[in-house]
Amino acid sequence: MRIDILTLFPKMFEGFISESIIKRAIEKGLVEINLINIRDFTLLKNGQVDDTPYGGGSGMVLMCEPVVRAIESVKTSESKVYLMSPQGKIFNDSLAETIYNNTKHLILVCGHYEGFDERINAFVDGEISIGDYVLTGGEIPAMAITDSLTRFIPGVIDAESFQNDSFKGNLLDYPVYTKPREFRGLKVPDILLSGDHKKIDEYRKSEQLRVTKEKRPDLIK
């Protein structure tokens, strides 16, 4: 899978792509992540990419020209382009899976300042939000979406771990434990020490339902 991230601040992604699972996925050739600096596509000599809004108001607005030119520099017939926007469709596991299964080349456009010139929407496939709150820019949402999608790629993480993740089947994950068996009076459930894998599977399924009812009852249909 190829992911191109269009941003005004590519250095924000240096740690993201050079550490942990994402780094290993890139090194194995399982995912290609490219950073494109929107400023490289402005026609203004001073590198300007934003201006004051027509009609007045606070803040600065990202201009059409550099953003659209940046998109067109990497867009192909197989590309899907999404703006990172608090007005977009809420990103969740279902949307992540849909995007992964239907997209070979993903372009994520990070906003900043007061927002995008509305006409940029004519050149994208949609807007995505990671929640009902406002951030200083689209870089963190782009990282979150990239991280989530990368986990779907075979070979990035253990297949069994992936299938047992939270939100699979609209249930949260079951509680997990490791050594020591007891910590300050808190013990690992005896069933997990029994060696009876059938009973352990049954226990974990019941725990998934219990945890989901307690923490996210809205997920249970």
Secondary structure, 3 states (H helix, E strand, C coil): CEEEEEECCHHHHHHHHCCHHHHHHHHCCCCEEEEEEHHHHCCCCCCCCEECCCCCCCCCEECHHHHHHHHHHHCCCCEEEEEEEEEEEECCHHHHHHHHHHCCEEEEEECECCEECHHHHHHCCEEEECCCCCCCECHHHHHHHHHHHHCCCECCECHHHHHCCCCHHHCCCCCCCCCCCEECCEECCHHHHCCCHHHHHHHHHHHHHHHHHHHCHHHCC
